[in-house]
């Protein structure tokens, strides 16, 4: 249970950081093709962010 809480906490912080960087670039470069590409990248990125969070929590 403690691991699950740590995973949610770490994952949420990493997600917020990732999404804030993602949104910063989206506002900076608002092109339609760029938006489509970055949306796909964001989905893949979020998958890897949660994988990283899981690795950080389980690796300790």
DSSP file (Angstrom, degrees, kcal/mol; ACC not computed):
  #  RESIDUE AA STRUCTURE BP1 BP2  ACC     N-H-->O    O-->H-N    N-H-->O    O-->H-N    TCO  KAPPA ALPHA  PHI   PSI    X-CA   Y-CA   Z-CA
    1    1 A X     >        0   0    0      0, 0.0     4,-1.9     0, 0.0     5,-0.1   0.000 360.0 360.0 360.0 -40.2    0.0    0.0    0.0
    2    2 A X  H  >  +     0   0    0      1,-0.2     4,-2.4     2,-0.2     5,-0.2   0.897 360.0  51.5 -64.2 -40.1    2.9    2.3    0.8
    3    3 A X  H  > S+     0   0    0      1,-0.2     4,-2.7     2,-0.2    -1,-0.2   0.883 107.1  53.3 -62.6 -39.2    4.5    1.6   -2.5
    4    4 A X  H  > S+     0   0    0      2,-0.2     4,-2.3     1,-0.2    -1,-0.2   0.900 109.6  48.1 -64.4 -40.5    1.3    2.4   -4.3
    5    5 A X  H  X S+     0   0    0     -4,-1.9     4,-2.5     2,-0.2    -2,-0.2   0.924 112.8  48.1 -64.5 -45.1    1.0    5.8   -2.6
    6    6 A X  H  X S+     0   0    0     -4,-2.4     4,-3.0     1,-0.2     5,-0.3   0.900 110.7  52.0 -62.0 -40.6    4.7    6.5   -3.4
    7    7 A X  H  X S+     0   0    0     -4,-2.7     4,-2.7     1,-0.2     5,-0.2   0.920 111.3  46.4 -62.1 -45.0    4.1    5.5   -7.1
    8    8 A X  H  X S+     0   0    0     -4,-2.3     4,-2.3     2,-0.2    -2,-0.2   0.911 114.8  47.8 -63.0 -42.3    1.1    7.8   -7.4
    9    9 A X  H  X S+     0   0    0     -4,-2.5     4,-2.1     2,-0.2    -2,-0.2   0.953 116.6  40.8 -64.4 -51.7    3.0   10.7   -5.7
   10   10 A X  H  X S+     0   0    0     -4,-3.0     4,-2.6     1,-0.2     5,-0.2   0.914 116.5  50.5 -63.5 -44.4    6.1   10.3   -7.9
   11   11 A X  H  X S+     0   0    0     -4,-2.7     4,-2.3    -5,-0.3    -1,-0.2   0.888 110.1  49.7 -61.8 -40.8    4.1    9.7  -11.0
   12   12 A X  H  X S+     0   0    0     -4,-2.3     4,-2.5    -5,-0.2    -1,-0.2   0.916 111.8  47.7 -66.2 -43.4    1.9   12.7  -10.4
   13   13 A X  H  X S+     0   0    0     -4,-2.1     4,-2.2     2,-0.2    -2,-0.2   0.933 114.2  46.4 -63.7 -45.8    4.9   15.0   -9.9
   14   14 A X  H  X S+     0   0    0     -4,-2.6     4,-2.7     1,-0.2    -1,-0.2   0.884 112.3  51.8 -62.9 -38.2    6.7   13.7  -13.0
   15   15 A X  H  X S+     0   0    0     -4,-2.3     4,-3.0    -5,-0.2     5,-0.2   0.912 108.9  49.5 -64.7 -42.9    3.4   14.0  -15.0
   16   16 A X  H  X S+     0   0    0     -4,-2.5     4,-2.2     2,-0.2    -2,-0.2   0.922 113.2  46.9 -62.9 -44.1    3.0   17.7  -13.9
   17   17 A X  H  X S+     0   0    0     -4,-2.2     4,-1.9     2,-0.2    -2,-0.2   0.935 114.7  46.6 -61.2 -47.1    6.6   18.5  -14.9
   18   18 A X  H  X S+     0   0    0     -4,-2.7     4,-2.4     1,-0.2    -2,-0.2   0.923 114.4  46.4 -62.4 -46.0    6.2   16.7  -18.2
   19   19 A X  H  X S+     0   0    0     -4,-3.0     4,-3.0     2,-0.2    -1,-0.2   0.841 109.2  54.6 -68.8 -33.5    2.9   18.3  -19.1
   20   20 A X  H  X S+     0   0    0     -4,-2.2     4,-2.0    -5,-0.2    -1,-0.2   0.906 111.7  44.4 -67.2 -39.6    4.1   21.8  -18.1
   21   21 A X  H  X S+     0   0    0     -4,-1.9     4,-2.0     2,-0.2    -2,-0.2   0.919 114.5  50.6 -64.9 -44.2    7.1   21.5  -20.5
   22   22 A X  H  X S+     0   0    0     -4,-2.4     4,-1.9     1,-0.2    -2,-0.2   0.921 112.4  45.4 -59.0 -47.7    4.7   20.1  -23.1
   23   23 A X  H  X S+     0   0    0     -4,-3.0     4,-2.4     2,-0.2     5,-0.2   0.859 108.3  57.7 -67.4 -35.7    2.2   23.0  -22.7
   24   24 A X  H  X S+     0   0    0     -4,-2.0     4,-1.9     1,-0.2    -1,-0.2   0.932 110.8  42.5 -58.9 -46.9    5.0   25.5  -22.7
   25   25 A X  H  X S+     0   0    0     -4,-2.0     4,-2.3     2,-0.2    -1,-0.2   0.842 111.6  55.4 -69.0 -33.5    6.2   24.3  -26.2
   26   26 A X  H  < S+     0   0    0     -4,-1.9    -2,-0.2     2,-0.2    -1,-0.2   0.888 111.5  43.5 -66.4 -39.2    2.6   24.1  -27.4
   27   27 A X  H  < S+     0   0    0     -4,-2.4     3,-0.5     1,-0.2    -2,-0.2   0.866 114.9  50.6 -71.7 -36.5    1.9   27.7  -26.5
   28   28 A X  H  < S+     0   0    0     -4,-1.9     2,-0.4     1,-0.3    -2,-0.2   0.858 123.1  28.4 -69.3 -36.8    5.3   28.7  -28.0
   29   29 A X  S  < S+     0   0    0     -4,-2.3     2,-2.0    -5,-0.1    -1,-0.3  -0.676  71.4 178.7-126.6  75.2    4.8   26.9  -31.3
   30   30 A X        +     0   0    0     -3,-0.5     2,-0.4    -2,-0.4    -4,-0.1  -0.357  25.5 141.5 -84.6  64.9    1.0   26.8  -32.1
   31   31 A X     >  -     0   0    0     -2,-2.0     4,-2.5     1,-0.1     5,-0.1  -0.817  53.5-131.9-100.8 145.1    1.0   25.0  -35.4
   32   32 A X  H  > S+     0   0    0     -2,-0.4     4,-2.2     2,-0.2     5,-0.2   0.923 107.5  45.5 -63.2 -47.0   -1.7   22.4  -36.2
   33   33 A X  H  > S+     0   0    0      1,-0.2     4,-2.5     2,-0.2    -1,-0.2   0.911 113.5  51.3 -62.9 -41.5    0.7   19.7  -37.5
   34   34 A X  H  > S+     0   0    0      1,-0.2     4,-2.9     2,-0.2    -1,-0.2   0.899 108.2  52.5 -60.8 -41.2    2.9   20.4  -34.5
   35   35 A X  H  X S+     0   0    0     -4,-2.5     4,-2.2     2,-0.2    -2,-0.2   0.918 109.7  47.7 -62.3 -44.2    0.0   20.0  -32.2
   36   36 A X  H  X S+     0   0    0     -4,-2.2     4,-1.9     2,-0.2    -2,-0.2   0.940 114.7  46.2 -62.2 -47.2   -1.0   16.6  -33.7
   37   37 A X  H  X S+     0   0    0     -4,-2.5     4,-2.4     1,-0.2    -2,-0.2   0.910 114.5  47.2 -62.6 -43.1    2.6   15.4  -33.5
   38   38 A X  H  X S+     0   0    0     -4,-2.9     4,-2.8     2,-0.2    -1,-0.2   0.814 107.0  57.1 -72.5 -28.4    3.1   16.6  -29.9
   39   39 A X  H  X S+     0   0    0     -4,-2.2     4,-2.0    -5,-0.2    -1,-0.2   0.932 110.1  44.7 -64.3 -43.9   -0.3   15.1  -28.8
   40   40 A X  H  X S+     0   0    0     -4,-1.9     4,-2.1     2,-0.2    -2,-0.2   0.926 114.9  48.8 -62.9 -44.7    0.9   11.7  -30.0
   41   41 A X  H  X S+     0   0    0     -4,-2.4     4,-3.2     1,-0.2    -2,-0.2   0.879 108.1  55.0 -61.6 -38.5    4.3   12.4  -28.3
   42   42 A X  H  X S+     0   0    0     -4,-2.8     4,-2.8     2,-0.2    -1,-0.2   0.914 106.9  49.8 -62.4 -43.3    2.6   13.5  -25.1
   43   43 A X  H  X S+     0   0    0     -4,-2.0     4,-1.6     2,-0.2    -1,-0.2   0.930 115.6  42.4 -62.0 -45.7    0.7   10.2  -24.9
   44   44 A X  H  X S+     0   0    0     -4,-2.1     4,-2.0     1,-0.2    -2,-0.2   0.909 114.0  53.3 -65.8 -40.7    3.8    8.1  -25.4
   45   45 A X  H  X S+     0   0    0     -4,-3.2     4,-2.5     1,-0.2    -2,-0.2   0.896 106.0  51.7 -60.8 -42.5    5.7   10.4  -23.0
   46   46 A X  H  X S+     0   0    0     -4,-2.8     4,-2.2     1,-0.2    -1,-0.2   0.876 107.0  54.7 -63.8 -36.5    3.1   10.0  -20.3
   47   47 A X  H  X S+     0   0    0     -4,-1.6     4,-1.7    -5,-0.2    -1,-0.2   0.932 112.3  42.7 -59.9 -45.9    3.5    6.2  -20.7
   48   48 A X  H  X S+     0   0    0     -4,-2.0     4,-2.6     2,-0.2    -2,-0.2   0.816 108.9  58.7 -73.2 -30.0    7.2    6.5  -20.2
   49   49 A X  H  X S+     0   0    0     -4,-2.5     4,-2.3     2,-0.2    -1,-0.2   0.929 109.4  44.2 -61.3 -44.7    6.8    9.0  -17.3
   50   50 A X  H  X S+     0   0    0     -4,-2.2     4,-2.3     2,-0.2    -2,-0.2   0.844 111.5  53.3 -70.8 -32.4    4.7    6.4  -15.4
   51   51 A X  H  X S+     0   0    0     -4,-1.7     4,-2.4     2,-0.2    -2,-0.2   0.918 110.6  48.1 -63.4 -42.7    7.2    3.7  -16.3
   52   52 A X  H  X S+     0   0    0     -4,-2.6     4,-2.8     2,-0.2    -2,-0.2   0.909 110.7  50.7 -63.7 -43.1   10.0    5.9  -14.8
   53   53 A X  H  X S+     0   0    0     -4,-2.3     4,-2.3     2,-0.2     5,-0.2   0.921 111.0  48.8 -60.3 -44.4    7.9    6.6  -11.7
   54   54 A X  H  X S+     0   0    0     -4,-2.3     4,-2.8     1,-0.2     5,-0.3   0.909 112.5  48.4 -61.7 -43.2    7.3    2.8  -11.3
   55   55 A X  H  X S+     0   0    0     -4,-2.4     4,-2.1     1,-0.2    -2,-0.2   0.901 111.1  50.4 -64.9 -41.7   11.1    2.1  -11.7
   56   56 A X  H  X S+     0   0    0     -4,-2.8     4,-0.6     2,-0.2    -2,-0.2   0.899 115.6  42.1 -63.9 -40.6   12.0    4.9   -9.2
   57   57 A X  H >< S+     0   0    0     -4,-2.3     3,-0.6    -5,-0.2    -2,-0.2   0.929 120.6  40.2 -73.2 -45.3    9.6    3.5   -6.6
   58   58 A X  H 3< S+     0   0    0     -4,-2.8    -2,-0.2     1,-0.2    -1,-0.2   0.751 108.1  63.4 -76.1 -23.8   10.4   -0.2   -7.1
   59   59 A X  H 3<        0   0    0     -4,-2.1    -1,-0.2    -5,-0.3    -2,-0.2   0.691 360.0 360.0 -74.4 -18.6   14.1    0.4   -7.5
   60   60 A X    <<        0   0    0     -3,-0.6    -1,-0.2    -4,-0.6    -2,-0.1   0.469 360.0 360.0 -81.4 360.0   14.6    1.8   -4.0
